[in-house]
Amino acid sequence: MVHRESAEERQLTVTSGPRKRPRRLWKIIGRTALISAVVLLIIFIIVVRHAGPILKGRVIETLSTRFESRVELENLEVSVLPALDVSGDRLRIFPPDEVVARGATQPLIELDHFSFHSGLVGLFFKPMHVREVHVTGMHIHIPPREWRREPAEQGKKKHGKIKIAVGEIISDNSELILGTIKPDKDPKDFKLKHIELHDVGPNAPWKYDATLTNAIPRGEIHSLGTFGPWQIDSPGDSSVTGHYTFSHADLNTVKGIAGMLSSIGDFKGQLNKIVVDGITDTPNFSLDTANRPVPLHTTFHAIVDGTTGDTYLQPVNAKLLESSFTTRGTVINVKGQGHRIELDVDLPDTRLQDFLALAVKTEPPVMTAIFTTRTRLQIHPGKESVSQKLSLQSNFTLRQIHFTNPKVQDKVDMLSLRAQGKPGEAKSGAEDVRSRMRGRFVMSHGELRFSSLNYVLPGAQINLQGIYSLDGERFDFYGEVLTDASLPHLVDSLWQSMLLRAVSPFFFKRKGGGAEIPFSISGTRSEPKFGLDVFGHHSKERR
């Protein structure tokens, strides 16, 4: 008997068959997804549990590849929840092996502590991208240029990959030390209070924002610029550019001088050799010999040799009160002692009173004049005040001389009139005479020692030598006055004239005519004393 499907049975077969296949497919997909999720979870758990060793390996391999040298990391701590927090201690990056073999014992870069944050996905992708790394106590030791790698050695590259990419490095309390092998030099040490490095990459300059602590004079320098690219084979040749601002620098930290200095400028070059152009303003600059503040402004061009710590000034254009002058020279680093400053100073037609106001306590300055000189100035290293370490030798000329002490000026004016044979006009309040002076002196230990001083005024020439203390408390000069008029004609009294006429052939007669009168000046700034030195007692005492 043949069974025939009814229409209802055929309809049931058509509708129920295709429904069973999608159910089986979704079951397969579900099982696969579950297995995959379990596998990924297991992998995630394994990676998270081993995040410390993984990241430590990545840090060491990245830095070893970047600097082509040995890297040590004492401690690394990792927290994975809710995000990836990493901190490490005592990270050391050493110079290349060839440089270490030549004597570089210090790590090239040493970090006391560092930390950074990242998402957990960073563990599963290479390179891991880190936006900021915070560092405390970064010490950068640049080996001397003489220890850098030879060209034949520079091709030796370490194999590895960059597994961590950093966007910014923010560091506090760091230092940059430029090494030297010269036995008479100290390394150049820059204290970096705060520095931010931006766009940190291997092949392009890094932008930086830095605050440096300057020890002498004490103050903070703020600088913006670029650094790098880092030269692996010779770090000292890494480029650096920037603009700096040095505000409220306390010159009292330099013994013997005082004032608040501010400076701005630009620099460029390499760590080993930096060219600086800038200006300084010190509205209250003073020396301890006078303790009188005066304004000092300079513009300068300087070259800083990082291999020696020496600075070459080429030149410095300065203005003190109303006087402009130029200096060139060097600031030499002397190991264990500080710096020795050697300058060639050119003062063309400056105001003598401006420099006396700075250096001498006398108020007002003992004289005014137009001052011209070229001098060699030295400030020796040591702990003494600047006035005691300062020494200079100079030939100079003075024009349009005027003594600010009326007593002194009157004596000069009356001397000129008497020397011209006009004793009747030699009275207090006489018209000031035009005079000039030239001479040679040495300044050291707070004193001016004049080996020759030639003072010319109408009717007379005065030749002197002696000592003048910068504190204005001591005058001690001796010499002679050569007059055009003979001795009897220097006085308007008949009896004095007759007396002088009798003794002049024996003591005061000048060969060729006129008189030669030995005399001395002594005393203090307020009470100078003029006297005859007929028998040369004063000059003998000075010898």
Sequence and secondary structure as in RCSB ss.txt:
>XXXX:A:sequence
MVHRESAEERQLTVTSGPRKRPRRLWKIIGRTALISAVVLLIIFIIVVRHAGPILKGRVIETLSTRFESRVELEN
LEVSVLPALDVSGDRLRIFPPDEVVARGATQPLIELDHFSFHSGLVGLFFKPMHVREVHVTGMHIHIPPREWRRE
PAEQGKKKHGKIKIAVGEIISDNSELILGTIKPDKDPKDFKLKHIELHDVGPNAPWKYDATLTNAIPRGEIHSLG
TFGPWQIDSPGDSSVTGHYTFSHADLNTVKGIAGMLSSIGDFKGQLNKIVVDGITDTPNFSLDTANRPVPLHTTF
HAIVDGTTGDTYLQPVNAKLLESSFTTRGTVINVKGQGHRIELDVDLPDTRLQDFLALAVKTEPPVMTAIFTTRT
RLQIHPGKESVSQKLSLQSNFTLRQIHFTNPKVQDKVDMLSLRAQGKPGEAKSGAEDVRSRMRGRFVMSHGELRF
SSLNYVLPGAQINLQGIYSLDGERFDFYGEVLTDASLPHLVDSLWQSMLLRAVSPFFFKRKGGGAEIPFSISGTR
SEPKFGLDVFGHHSKERR
>XXXX:A:secstr
      HHHHHHHHHHHHHHHHHHHHHHHHHHHHHHHHHHHHHHHHHHHTHHHHHHHHHHHHHHHHHTS EEEEE
EEEE SSSEEEEEEEEEE   HHHHHTT  S SEEEEEEEEEE GGGGGSSSEEEEEEEEEEEEEEE  GGGS  
GGGTT        EEEEEEEEEEEEEEE    TT   EEEEEEEEEEES  SSS EEEEEEEEETTTEEEEEEEE
EE    SS GGG EEEEEEEEEEEEGGGSTTEE EEEEEEEEEEETTEEEEEEEEEEEEEEETTT   EEEEEEE
EEEEETTTTEEEEEEEEEEETTEEEEEEEEEEEETTTEEEEEEEEEEEEEEHHHHHHHH   SS SEEEEEEEEE
EEEE  SSS HHHHEEEEEEEEEEEEEESSHHHHHHHHHHHHHHTT GGG  TT      EEEEEEEEETTEEEE
EEEEEEETTEEEEEEEEEETTS  EEEEEEEEESS GGGG   HHHHHHHHHHHHHHTB TTSSEEEEEEEEE S
SSEEEEE TT HHHHHH 
